[in-house]
């Protein structure tokens, strides 16, 4: 990534209020300067930004298992499903253990997402951020 571009993007959206634009800027920050993924994770909880956040998280998931896993205890099962889906496509072997802990989740959709993620990660290798 190029941190100089990330700073320019942050300056450009400093007064922005559109959630899609802010989300895109945060995604750019993650990609260009390895910024935190917290804003992307929070966007999963908002219906207006959930789909885009899911896309972005899938793109940045490799090497970020710890950050993603922190949301596996979210009270909203939809957030847990989205995080499990991102972990599943991460290709990171460390994600399998995190996903495996939710295969018995009381919410059926979460349990299915966990099983899907574990299956996707069967041949995964550890990924460095």
N, C-alpha and C positions, 0 to 999 in steps of 0.2 A: 504494500500500500504506500501511498504518498501522503504523509501527514500534513504537508503544506496545502494540499488540495482539501483535506478535511477541515482545516482551519478556515479556508476561504468559504467553504460551504456553510460552516457554522456561522460565520459573519453574515452571509447572505440571507440566512433564515432567522436571524436574531429576533426579528419582530413578527415573524410568521405565526399565524394562528390555525392555519389549515392542518388538520391532523395527518393527512396523507403526506403533505410536504414535510412536516416535522419527522414523520416516521422514515421517509426516504432519506432525510438528512442524517438521522441516527444510523440507518443502515450504512450509509456512506462512511460515517465515522468508524463503524465497526470494521468495515472492509479496508479502508485506507490507513487507519492508524491503530487497528486492533483495540478499538474502544469497547466500553462495556456494553453488554447486550440487555441490560435491565429495561431500557425503554421499549425494546422490541418485545420482551417478555410481558411487560405491562400491557402492551397493545393487544395481546391475546384476549384480555378480559373485556375489551371494548368491541361490541358488535361491528361498529363502523370500520374498525381497523384490523379485525381478526384475520381476514383472508390475506391481506398484504403482509401482516406480521408473520403469518405461517410461512409464506413464501420466503421472506427474508431470513427467518430462523433456519429454514431448511438449507439455505445457501451458506450460512455462516456456522452451522452446527459442528462440522469437523474440528476437533481440538477444543471444543467448548463444553464438554460433558458436565463439568462441575457447575458452570453457570446455568446450564439448562436444567440439571438435576435439582437445583434449588427450588424449582417450581413444581416438582412432582408431588409435593404435599399441598398444593393449592386447593382450597376448598371447592373450587369450581371444577367439576369433572371435565368440562370442555377444554379448560386450560391444560389439564393433565393429559388429555388425549392429544392435543396439539403439540405439546412438548414431547410426548412419546413418539409421535410421528416424525418430528424433527430429529430425535435421537436415532430413530430407525434408519433414516437416510444419511446419517452422519458418517457411516462407515467406520466408526471408532469403536474398537473392541471394549473400551471402558464403559460405553453406553449400555452394553448388554447387561451388566450387573445392575445398573440403575433401573433399567426397564424390567428386569426380572423380578425386582421387588414388588412390582405392581400387577403381576399376572393373576393374583388372587384379590385384586381390589374389589370392594363391595359394589362398585358401579360397573355394570356389565360392559359398557362402552370402553371404559378405561382398561379393564382386564383384557378385552379383545385387542385394543391398541398396544398394550404391553406385549401380548403374545406375538402380534405382528412385528413389533420392533425387535424382539428377541430373534425371531425367525430371519429378519433382514440382516441381523448382525452376526449370524452364525459364523461366517467366514471373514469377519472384520479383523483388522489389525489395529494396534494402538496408533493413534494420530497425535502428533504434536501440534500445538497452536502456532 
